């Protein structure tokens, strides 16, 4: 079983972010969990959230500075086993040093059961992408490719729930269509002097056929991300609107 975890925290000292905030969040969860034991599952971190919005530090050289007491939300998808380790760790010591010094003040946990809904027809989905990158045989794909999106979601679903959805993903060319987009490309400093090319912006996807399954997968993707480096929060997106057309 996997769960979505949200930690409310404040920084205990000045916090300067010169690289990708998702790397810091990944480090936070890994550091806290390892104080109890080694994690058994994957960690799918999000970017750091401040005031309800993602902190896109490290994008095209951007930096963010925060004063002591600034309040944040740190999110990740974890196995339920690792979530229990996290709770034990933060109960024993709420302060975690992970690039910045965080003081945890609350934790929320919700199940992510991975249920695929049924339903056929046609739908349109508006999606806001945070820094994302796909790869195709070693080449960067810097736009919201429906095929790369489908295969990434199917791969993640198999990793989390042990169910092979390759047959569904193989139907992406006739089931998913990119009908509009407004995206930008750039580079992201993910830490340790590593920079990766990314895209970010908005896209509109049309879905035909197994609408229920595709919408379920897209909602799961909000928790896991898509594309490369999902563990450190790349590939996260927000579904802004869903229209059922048929």
ChimeraX attribute file (.defattr): number of C-alpha atoms within 10 A of each C-alpha:
attribute: neighborCount
match mode: 1-to-1
recipient: residues
	/A:1	12
	/A:2	20
	/A:3	20
	/A:4	20
	/A:5	24
	/A:6	17
	/A:7	20
	/A:8	17
	/A:9	22
	/A:10	20
	/A:11	21
	/A:12	18
	/A:13	15
	/A:14	13
	/A:15	17
	/A:16	14
	/A:17	18
	/A:18	18
	/A:19	25
	/A:20	27
	/A:21	31
	/A:22	32
	/A:23	23
	/A:24	25
	/A:25	27
	/A:26	23
	/A:27	19
	/A:28	20
	/A:29	25
	/A:30	19
	/A:31	18
	/A:32	22
	/A:33	21
	/A:34	14
	/A:35	16
	/A:36	17
	/A:37	14
	/A:38	12
	/A:39	18
	/A:40	11
	/A:41	16
	/A:42	15
	/A:43	21
	/A:44	25
	/A:45	33
	/A:46	32
	/A:47	28
	/A:48	23
	/A:49	19
	/A:50	14
	/A:51	10
	/A:52	9
	/A:53	11
	/A:54	18
	/A:55	21
	/A:56	22
	/A:57	23
	/A:58	21
	/A:59	25
	/A:60	16
	/A:61	14
	/A:62	14
	/A:63	16
	/A:64	14
	/A:65	10
	/A:66	15
	/A:67	13
	/A:68	13
	/A:69	14
	/A:70	16
	/A:71	19
	/A:72	22
	/A:73	23
	/A:74	25
	/A:75	26
	/A:76	27
	/A:77	26
	/A:78	29
	/A:79	23
	/A:80	20
	/A:81	14
	/A:82	25
	/A:83	22
	/A:84	14
	/A:85	20
	/A:86	25
	/A:87	20
	/A:88	16
	/A:89	20
	/A:90	22
	/A:91	13
	/A:92	11
	/A:93	13
	/A:94	16
	/A:95	19
	/A:96	22
	/A:97	15
	/A:98	17
	/A:99	15
	/A:100	19
	/A:101	18
	/A:102	24
	/A:103	22
	/A:104	21
	/A:105	14
	/A:106	14
	/A:107	16
	/A:108	12
	/A:109	17
	/A:110	12
	/A:111	14
	/A:112	17
	/A:113	12
	/A:114	15
	/A:115	11
	/A:116	13
	/A:117	14
	/A:118	12
	/A:119	13
	/A:120	15
	/A:121	13
	/A:122	18
	/A:123	21
	/A:124	21
	/A:125	19
	/A:126	18
	/A:127	21
	/A:128	19
	/A:129	23
	/A:130	23
	/A:131	26
	/A:132	28
	/A:133	26
	/A:134	23
	/A:135	12
	/A:136	8
	/A:137	6
	/A:138	7
	/A:139	8
	/A:140	14
	/A:141	18
	/A:142	19
	/A:143	23
	/A:144	25
	/A:145	16
	/A:146	19
	/A:147	19
	/A:148	20
	/A:149	21
	/A:150	25
	/A:151	20
	/A:152	18
	/A:153	24
	/A:154	22
	/A:155	18
	/A:156	22
	/A:157	19
	/A:158	13
	/A:159	13
	/A:160	17
	/A:161	13
	/A:162	10
	/A:163	12
	/A:164	14
	/A:165	16
	/A:166	15
	/A:167	10
	/A:168	15
	/A:169	22
	/A:170	14
	/A:171	14
	/A:172	20
	/A:173	11
	/A:174	11
	/A:175	20
	/A:176	24
	/A:177	17
	/A:178	17
	/A:179	11
	/A:180	12
	/A:181	16
	/A:182	11
	/A:183	16
	/A:184	13
	/A:185	17
	/A:186	15
	/A:187	17
	/A:188	24
	/A:189	21
	/A:190	23
	/A:191	15
	/A:192	7
	/A:193	7
	/A:194	10
	/A:195	18
	/A:196	16
	/A:197	18
	/A:198	24
	/A:199	23
	/A:200	23
	/A:201	18
	/A:202	21
	/A:203	20
	/A:204	21
	/A:205	20
	/A:206	21
	/A:207	25
	/A:208	19
	/A:209	17
	/A:210	18
	/A:211	23
	/A:212	18
	/A:213	17
	/A:214	26
	/A:215	21
	/A:216	15
	/A:217	20
	/A:218	22
	/A:219	16
	/A:220	20
	/A:221	22
	/A:222	17
	/A:223	25
	/A:224	28
	/A:225	31
	/A:226	31
	/A:227	22
	/A:228	18
	/A:229	19
	/A:230	21
	/A:231	21
	/A:232	24
	/A:233	32
	/A:234	29
	/A:235	28
	/A:236	26
	/A:237	25
	/A:238	17
	/A:239	18
	/A:240	11
	/A:241	11
	/A:242	15
	/A:243	11
	/A:244	12
	/A:245	11
	/A:246	10
